[in-house]
Amino acid sequence: MKTLPLFMLVLAGIPSLVTQPAAAQGPPVHMAPSLSAGDMAKIRKEVEPMLMAFLAAAERLDAAGTMGFCLDSPDFRFLLPDGRAMGYAESKKAMGEVFSAFAAQKIPTRQLDTYVLGPDLALCAWGGGDDLIQKDGTVLRSDPFAGTYLFKKVSEVWKIIYCHESGNPFAPVKAAEPSLKK
């Protein structure tokens, strides 16, 4: 049996995103019409803590912990703000190298919308900021910063199979500027 590539499944849901009224509150509830509102709420309650734990691990500069929320699979993709795409192994290596160069990281969440695409697929649209604190104390900031994270349920566990992060280029912050706020 031939399966459709994952990106085609995601694209299939885009028309419903486009037709959603701009003034609508929260994510559209009709993303997965075969699921009940209760099923979609349950999926959101399962996926959103996973994303927040992923971000918390990144904030701790824990590359192994961060990548533990990602699916170790040839299908995994991480798109960076500069347009580069990496697979799982390359992402894990790069994350370890980047995290080891910094003393701390602050990632406040300002917005999180979760779109249930099916019983085993959900998309989180996250918005916030990112402060990378160098070992000499210099703060590099990207604000606003955003990420799109596609979760797939594999063996009853939600894993990130695709993420795309983007934001303003990281730039040094003057000492007098306050830290990022939620």
DRENVOVO-38325 format. One record per residue: residue number from 1; residue in one letter; x, y, z of N, C-alpha, C in turn. Coordinates in pm, 1 decimal. Last residue first. Layout:
<rs>
     n   res       n_c1       n_c2       n_c3      ca_c1      ca_c2      ca_c3       c_c1       c_c2       c_c3
   NUM     A          X          Y          Z          X          Y          Z          X          Y          Z
...
</rs>
This chain:
<rs>
     n   res       n_c1       n_c2       n_c3      ca_c1      ca_c2      ca_c3       c_c1       c_c2       c_c3
   182     K      694.5     3727.1     2948.4      590.2     3640.4     2891.4      479.3     3724.1     2835.9
   181     K      990.6     3904.8     2860.0      870.1     3886.8     2942.1      776.2     3793.2     2869.5
   180     L     1346.2     3911.0     2868.8     1221.3     3881.1     2797.8     1107.1     3859.1     2896.2
   179     S     1496.2     4169.7     3072.8     1491.2     4034.6     3015.0     1355.9     4016.4     2947.0
   178     P     1554.7     4515.7     2975.6     1500.6     4409.4     3063.8     1505.1     4274.2     2993.2
   177     E     1861.0     4682.9     2902.4     1733.2     4629.5     2855.1     1684.9     4518.4     2947.1
   176     A     2114.2     4748.5     2989.4     2001.4     4815.4     3055.8     1866.1     4759.3     3012.9
   175     A     2291.1     4611.9     2820.3     2279.6     4570.6     2959.9     2156.4     4629.1     3029.5
   174     K     2154.0     4540.3     2499.5     2223.7     4632.3     2589.3     2194.5     4593.2     2733.0
   173     V     2197.4     4235.8     2333.6     2106.6     4324.0     2405.1     2190.1     4413.4     2495.1
   172     P     2290.0     4118.4     2008.6     2324.4     4150.9     2147.4     2226.3     4252.7     2205.4
   171     A     2056.8     3916.3     1826.0     2140.2     4035.6     1835.0     2171.5     4063.1     1981.4
   170     F     1931.5     3684.9     1597.4     1981.1     3707.2     1733.5     2075.9     3826.3     1731.1
   169     P     1679.8     3794.7     1366.8     1816.3     3746.9     1392.5     1856.2     3776.0     1537.7
   168     N     1342.7     3703.5     1449.1     1441.0     3805.0     1415.8     1580.5     3748.0     1440.4
   167     G     1251.4     3365.8     1351.6     1242.8     3486.7     1431.4     1340.5     3590.4     1380.8
   166     S     1156.6     3021.1     1357.6     1197.6     3143.3     1288.9     1179.4     3261.9     1381.9
   165     E     1150.1     2670.3     1312.8     1163.4     2784.8     1402.3     1209.4     2905.0     1322.0
   164     H      978.6     2389.2     1263.6     1030.3     2503.1     1188.3     1031.3     2621.5     1283.5
   163     C      973.7     2036.8     1279.4      967.6     2167.1     1345.3     1034.0     2271.0     1256.8
   162     Y      841.9     1716.0     1291.9      877.5     1828.7     1206.0      872.4     1954.4     1291.2
   161     I      786.3     1539.3     1482.9      843.4     1483.7     1360.3      886.0     1594.2     1263.9
   160     I      773.7     1487.7     1823.8      787.3     1590.2     1719.4      852.3     1524.3     1598.4
   159     K      545.4     1251.4     1962.1      681.9     1290.4     1926.7      677.9     1398.5     1819.2
   158     W      351.0     1090.5     2201.1      356.0     1202.7     2107.7      500.7     1245.3     2087.9
   157     V      297.3      744.3     2222.1      375.7      858.6     2270.7      378.2      965.9     2162.4
   156     E      184.1      511.7     2118.0      114.0      580.3     2228.0      191.3      698.1     2289.1
   155     S      347.3      465.0     1894.9      347.3      371.4     2007.9      294.5      439.5     2134.2
   154     V      325.6      795.6     1819.4      392.1      672.5     1779.1      402.2      583.5     1901.7
   153     K      169.8     1071.3     1703.1      161.7      972.2     1810.2      216.9      840.7     1756.4
   152     K      342.4     1360.6     1612.3      279.5     1237.3     1566.9      281.1     1139.8     1684.2
   151     F      344.0     1712.6     1575.9      353.7     1594.9     1661.8      281.9     1477.9     1597.5
   150     L      514.1     1981.0     1455.0      418.7     1878.3     1415.5      445.3     1753.1     1499.1
   149     Y      548.5     2309.9     1536.2      591.7     2175.7     1575.2      481.3     2076.5     1540.6
   148     T      682.1     2616.6     1476.4      571.8     2529.4     1438.1      622.0     2387.6     1459.4
   147     G      774.7     2909.4     1655.3      800.9     2774.0     1609.5      672.3     2702.4     1575.2
   146     A      933.1     3231.5     1689.6      817.2     3143.3     1675.5      860.4     3005.7     1628.5
   145     F     1009.9     3537.8     1843.2     1060.8     3410.1     1794.0      940.8     3316.6     1790.6
   144     P     1039.6     3898.4     1819.4      972.0     3773.3     1852.8     1042.8     3653.4     1789.8
   143     D     1356.8     3829.2     1922.9     1223.8     3861.0     1973.3     1150.4     3946.9     1871.3
   142     S     1643.9     3704.6     2024.4     1558.7     3698.7     1906.4     1416.1     3716.6     1958.1
   141     R     1948.8     3810.8     2174.5     1802.6     3800.4     2176.0     1744.7     3789.6     2035.7
   140     L     2212.3     3740.4     2380.6     2172.9     3748.5     2239.9     2023.5     3720.5     2234.8
   139     V     2395.6     3879.2     2637.9     2265.8     3823.6     2600.8     2241.8     3847.8     2452.5
   138     T     2698.0     3801.7     2800.5     2632.6     3873.4     2691.3     2502.3     3802.1     2654.3
   137     G     2830.0     3636.9     2979.2     2715.8     3713.8     3027.6     2643.3     3793.3     2920.7
   136     D     3014.3     3466.6     2881.6     3066.2     3593.3     2934.5     2954.9     3684.9     2984.0
   135     K     2856.5     3263.3     2780.1     2931.7     3236.0     2902.1     2993.5     3362.0     2962.3
   134     Q     2544.5     3409.6     2671.4     2677.5     3355.7     2649.2     2750.4     3339.3     2781.9
   133     I     2218.2     3330.5     2656.6     2314.1     3400.3     2740.8     2449.1     3331.7     2724.1
   132     L     1957.7     3391.9     2443.8     2072.4     3304.0     2463.2     2175.6     3382.5     2541.8
   131     D     1620.2     3426.2     2448.9     1743.1     3489.2     2496.4     1847.3     3380.7     2514.7
   130     D     1340.2     3439.7     2254.7     1454.2     3354.5     2289.3     1572.3     3442.5     2327.1
   129     G      978.5     3431.0     2263.0     1106.3     3494.4     2238.5     1217.0     3398.8     2277.9
   128     G      683.0     3328.7     2107.8      747.6     3380.3     2228.0      872.4     3456.4     2191.2
   127     G      451.0     3087.3     1996.2      512.0     3219.2     1981.8      568.7     3266.0     2113.8
   126     W      363.2     2794.8     1815.0      412.8     2855.9     1938.0      473.0     2992.4     1906.3
   125     A      145.2     2572.6     1709.7      200.5     2700.4     1663.4      234.7     2779.3     1789.4
   124     C      139.1     2229.9     1667.6      146.2     2338.4     1766.1      212.4     2459.1     1700.6
   123     L      -60.5     1981.0     1535.8       32.7     2088.1     1502.4       25.1     2196.7     1608.7
   122     A      -92.9     1627.2     1539.8     -131.9     1758.7     1591.4      -20.4     1858.7     1561.8
   121     L     -206.5     1301.4     1494.1     -130.6     1411.1     1434.2     -184.1     1544.5     1486.7
   120     D     -376.6     1090.9     1545.8     -235.5     1073.1     1579.1     -146.9     1184.6     1522.5
   119     P     -631.4     1168.7     1470.5     -615.2     1100.0     1599.6     -469.5     1081.9     1641.0
   118     G     -571.2     1499.2     1330.9     -620.8     1361.9     1324.7     -595.9     1294.7     1458.2
   117     L     -502.6     1753.0     1385.7     -518.0     1718.2     1244.7     -573.5     1577.7     1225.5
   116     V     -553.1     2007.7     1600.1     -561.7     1862.4     1592.8     -593.7     1826.4     1448.4
   115     Y     -351.2     2265.7     1679.5     -446.0     2224.0     1577.3     -442.4     2071.4     1569.4
   114     T     -292.4     2495.7     1927.7     -274.9     2357.0     1887.4     -388.3     2317.4     1794.8
   113     D     -110.7     2778.9     2008.6     -232.1     2727.9     1945.7     -203.0     2587.0     1898.3
   112     L       25.6     2994.8     2229.9       30.5     2855.4     2187.4     -106.7     2817.1     2134.2
   111     Q      224.9     3269.7     2324.7      107.5     3219.2     2254.4      129.9     3073.0     2218.3
   110     R      443.3     3317.0     2479.5      339.6     3420.4     2475.9      211.2     3370.4     2411.6
   109     T      695.1     3179.5     2671.5      583.9     3150.4     2581.4      481.9     3262.6     2592.2
   108     P     1045.8     3244.8     2687.8      908.9     3267.3     2735.7      805.7     3235.5     2627.5
   107     I     1326.4     3113.8     2732.7     1230.8     3098.3     2622.3     1089.7     3121.0     2675.8
   106     K     1664.5     3156.7     2789.8     1529.7     3188.3     2838.7     1435.9     3188.9     2719.3
   105     Q     1962.5     2989.5     2872.5     1867.4     3026.7     2768.3     1732.8     3053.9     2835.6
   104     A     2317.8     2987.6     2948.0     2175.3     2978.1     2982.4     2091.6     3017.4     2861.4
   103     A     2569.0     2970.9     2837.3     2555.3     2949.0     2981.5     2410.2     2927.0     3021.1
   102     F     2671.3     2809.2     2528.5     2599.3     2908.7     2606.1     2589.4     2869.4     2752.5
   101     A     2782.4     2602.0     2388.9     2846.9     2732.9     2374.3     2782.9     2840.4     2461.9
   100     S     2621.3     2384.6     2413.5     2744.5     2385.5     2492.4     2816.3     2520.0     2486.0
    99     F     2419.1     2438.0     2226.2     2389.4     2449.2     2369.1     2516.6     2455.5     2453.3
    98     V     2559.9     2383.6     1985.4     2508.8     2518.4     2014.7     2486.3     2533.8     2164.8
    97     E     2616.2     2107.0     2011.1     2723.6     2205.1     1989.5     2678.4     2345.5     2027.6
    96     G     2359.3     1997.7     2040.9     2460.8     1977.2     2143.7     2572.9     2079.8     2132.9
    95     M     2246.4     2072.7     1796.4     2189.9     2124.0     1920.4     2290.5     2109.9     2034.5
    94     A     2402.6     1923.7     1616.6     2406.6     2070.4     1612.8     2354.1     2130.0     1743.2
    93     K     2326.5     1660.0     1690.7     2465.7     1703.2     1697.3     2474.7     1855.4     1704.7
    92     K     2050.8     1667.2     1640.2     2100.4     1630.5     1773.0     2244.2     1680.0     1791.1
    91     S     2046.3     1728.4     1365.9     1984.8     1819.1     1464.1     2039.5     1793.5     1603.3
    90     E     2167.8     1501.0     1258.1     2231.6     1631.4     1240.4     2176.3     1733.2     1340.8
    89     A     1974.5     1307.9     1330.7     2113.1     1297.5     1378.6     2185.2     1431.9     1368.2
    88     Y     1732.1     1410.3     1196.5     1742.9     1387.6     1340.5     1888.1     1389.4     1389.4
    87     G     1808.9     1662.6      946.3     1745.5     1540.9      993.8     1772.3     1525.0     1142.7
    86     M     1752.1     2005.7      863.9     1835.8     1899.4      918.4     1749.3     1779.9      956.0
    85     A     1770.4     2285.0      653.9     1689.7     2173.2      701.8     1783.7     2063.2      748.1
    84     R     1804.2     2641.2      663.8     1863.4     2507.3      656.3     1766.2     2404.3      713.0
    83     G     1692.8     2890.1      710.9     1645.7     2813.3      596.6     1705.8     2675.1      582.8
    82     D     1752.0     3020.9      940.1     1829.3     3059.1      821.9     1793.2     2976.6      698.4
    81     P     1587.9     2899.5     1132.7     1553.7     3034.4     1084.4     1630.6     3075.9      959.0
    80     L     1556.5     2551.1     1027.4     1612.3     2659.1     1107.9     1574.2     2794.8     1051.0
    79     L     1367.0     2266.6     1050.1     1399.6     2380.9      965.5     1439.9     2496.5     1054.7
    78     F     1401.9     1937.3     1085.8     1411.0     2058.6     1167.4     1455.2     2169.2     1073.1
    77     R     1235.7     1629.8     1041.3     1297.5     1748.2      981.0     1292.3     1862.9     1079.9
    76     F     1203.3     1275.7     1021.2     1217.1     1394.7     1104.7     1288.2     1506.4     1027.3
    75     D     1212.9     1045.1      868.8     1108.6     1143.2      836.3     1122.4     1273.3      914.3
    74     P     1400.3      877.1      980.1     1439.2      948.4      857.2     1336.4     1054.7      816.9
    73     S     1387.3      932.4     1338.0     1335.9      869.2     1216.5     1387.5      945.6     1094.8
    72     D     1317.1      987.3     1636.1     1441.8      946.0     1570.8     1403.0      862.3     1449.7
    71     L     1113.2     1247.9     1714.3     1112.0     1112.0     1662.7     1242.3     1085.1     1587.8
    70     C     1172.0     1432.7     2017.5     1165.7     1423.7     1871.1     1173.6     1277.6     1827.9
    69     F     1226.2     1442.9     2278.1     1086.7     1468.9     2242.3     1064.0     1457.8     2092.0
    68     G     1497.4     1417.3     2288.9     1417.2     1303.9     2333.7     1269.2     1320.6     2302.7
    67     M     1603.2     1661.9     2234.9     1585.9     1571.6     2121.2     1507.9     1446.1     2160.4
    66     T     1607.5     1756.1     2501.6     1527.8     1823.2     2398.4     1499.6     1727.9     2282.9
    65     G     1788.9     1580.4     2621.8     1650.8     1587.1     2669.2     1558.9     1650.8     2566.0
    64     A     2018.8     1643.7     2476.6     1966.5     1507.2     2472.4     1820.6     1504.8     2516.8
    63     A     2047.9     1919.2     2542.0     2028.6     1876.5     2403.6     1968.5     1735.9     2395.6
    62     D     1963.9     2133.3     2758.3     1973.2     1988.1     2763.1     1942.8     1933.3     2623.5
    61     L     1925.7     2395.6     2833.1     2038.1     2362.4     2744.7     2068.4     2212.3     2748.0
    60     R     1695.9     2461.4     2953.8     1800.9     2407.8     3042.0     1928.3     2375.6     2964.4
    59     E     1548.8     2520.0     2728.1     1584.2     2631.0     2817.7     1694.2     2587.9     2915.8
    58     A     1507.1     2264.0     2631.7     1590.9     2356.3     2554.6     1636.9     2472.6     2642.3
    57     A     1334.7     2175.1     2830.8     1463.5     2107.5     2813.8     1559.5     2196.3     2734.5
    56     A     1122.3     2349.9     2779.6     1190.2     2355.1     2909.8     1326.9     2287.3     2902.0
    55     L     1042.4     2263.3     2525.5     1097.7     2398.5     2540.9     1171.9     2413.3     2673.5
    54     F      951.0     2006.7     2599.9     1054.7     2021.7     2496.7     1122.8     2157.7     2512.3
    53     A      745.9     2081.3     2772.0      860.1     2007.1     2826.0      978.5     2012.3     2729.6
    52     M      572.6     2201.2     2588.7      628.4     2283.0     2696.6      748.7     2213.9     2761.2
    51     L      509.1     1979.1     2430.3      580.4     2092.4     2371.4      645.1     2176.8     2480.8
    50     M      377.3     1823.8     2623.3      497.2     1771.0     2557.6      577.6     1884.3     2494.6
    49     P      155.5     1979.9     2686.9      260.7     1960.8     2788.0      390.2     1904.3     2728.8
    48     E       21.7     1956.4     2426.8       75.2     2084.8     2475.6      177.5     2068.6     2587.8
    47     V      -65.1     1684.2     2399.8       41.6     1740.2     2316.3      103.9     1866.3     2377.5
    46     E     -272.9     1634.4     2583.0     -157.9     1544.4     2576.8      -39.2     1611.1     2508.3
    45     K     -455.9     1831.8     2536.9     -404.7     1816.8     2674.1     -286.0     1721.5     2680.4
    44     R     -514.1     1778.8     2267.6     -446.9     1904.4     2304.0     -383.5     1894.1     2443.0
    43     I     -648.2     1534.4     2304.4     -522.1     1537.6     2229.0     -444.6     1664.7     2262.0
    42     K     -874.7     1626.7     2442.9     -784.6     1528.7     2505.3     -648.4     1530.6     2435.7
    41     A     -991.9     1787.4     2248.9     -946.1     1849.1     2373.9     -847.5     1756.5     2444.5
    40     M    -1058.9     1589.4     2063.2     -962.1     1693.1     2026.1     -907.4     1762.6     2150.0
    39     D    -1247.7     1444.5     2209.7    -1125.0     1377.8     2163.4    -1017.8     1481.5     2128.7
    38     G    -1443.6     1645.6     2244.3    -1376.8     1586.4     2360.2    -1246.0     1517.7     2323.4
    37     A    -1527.0     1683.7     1983.8    -1463.9     1795.9     2054.0    -1388.5     1745.3     2176.7
    36     S    -1440.1     1387.7     1792.0    -1531.9     1468.4     1872.7    -1455.3     1583.3     1936.9
    35     L    -1316.2     1353.2     1459.1    -1298.2     1344.5     1603.9    -1400.3     1431.6     1675.6
    34     S    -1353.2     1409.7     1196.5    -1394.2     1275.7     1239.8    -1379.3     1257.6     1390.6
    33     P    -1248.7     1665.0     1152.9    -1393.8     1649.3     1164.9    -1437.3     1511.0     1211.3
    32     A    -1009.2     1828.0     1253.1    -1021.9     1683.1     1242.1    -1169.5     1647.9     1258.3
    31     M    -1061.7     2103.2     1249.4     -943.5     2051.7     1180.7     -952.8     1900.3     1159.6
    30     H    -1261.9     2245.8     1373.8    -1300.2     2155.5     1265.4    -1181.0     2097.1     1191.0
    29     V    -1184.2     2430.9     1552.3    -1223.2     2301.6     1607.3    -1254.1     2201.2     1496.7
    28     P     -902.0     2641.6     1521.5    -1029.9     2594.0     1468.4    -1059.8     2454.7     1521.1
    27     P     -763.2     2785.4     1822.4     -751.4     2707.0     1700.5     -886.9     2658.9     1652.1
    26     G     -884.1     3111.1     1939.8     -820.5     2981.4     1950.3     -816.9     2907.4     1818.7
    25     Q    -1149.6     3286.6     1801.2    -1072.0     3266.2     1923.0    -1015.3     3124.8     1923.2
    24     A    -1159.0     3471.1     1496.9    -1189.2     3349.9     1573.8    -1096.6     3338.0     1693.9
    23     A    -1108.6     3678.5     1330.0    -1146.7     3713.6     1467.0    -1173.9     3591.0     1554.2
    22     A    -1062.5     3563.3     1082.7     -949.9     3623.8     1153.2     -982.7     3651.5     1299.2
    21     P    -1217.6     3246.9     1018.1    -1228.0     3391.4     1034.3    -1115.0     3445.9     1120.4
    20     Q    -1069.4     3003.3      811.5    -1101.8     3039.2      950.0    -1110.1     3191.4      962.5
    19     T     -977.0     2943.7      563.5    -1116.8     2986.2      572.9    -1157.5     3023.8      714.0
    18     V     -717.2     2860.3      612.1     -738.2     2982.9      536.0     -880.5     3033.9      551.5
    17     L     -759.5     2620.5      742.8     -691.9     2729.7      813.9     -720.4     2862.7      745.5
    16     S     -873.0     2469.3      544.4     -956.4     2502.0      660.1     -891.9     2610.9      744.3
    15     P     -654.4     2446.7      364.6     -774.9     2521.8      327.4     -863.0     2558.2      446.1
    14     I     -465.6     2282.9      518.1     -446.5     2426.8      502.1     -572.8     2500.0      456.7
    13     G     -487.4     2008.0      523.8     -556.9     2083.5      627.3     -549.7     2232.9      609.6
    12     A     -323.1     1923.5      319.9     -466.6     1898.1      306.9     -547.0     1976.4      409.5
    11     L      -69.8     1969.2      415.4     -126.2     2063.4      318.9     -276.5     2044.8      302.0
    10     V      -39.3     1738.2      570.9      -46.8     1869.0      635.9     -110.5     1970.8      542.0
     9     L      -28.0     1548.2      368.5     -133.8     1538.6      468.5     -151.4     1673.1      540.0
     8     M      200.5     1629.6      236.6       73.0     1635.8      164.1      -43.9     1626.9      261.9
     7     F      398.3     1580.4      423.4      369.2     1719.6      390.8      238.3     1733.0      314.2
     6     L      406.5     1296.4      427.9      350.7     1370.0      540.0      313.6     1513.4      502.9
     5     P      307.8     1127.0      126.1      409.1     1194.7      207.2      340.7     1282.5      312.5
     4     L       81.6      851.1      140.8      109.6      988.2      100.2      220.7     1045.9      185.3
     3     T      170.9      511.4       68.3      122.6      615.7      158.7      160.5      752.6      104.3
     2     K       64.5      214.0      -90.5      143.8      335.6      -99.7       83.7      442.1       -7.6
     1     M       84.4     -117.5        0.0        0.0        0.0        0.0       89.0      123.9        0.0
</rs>
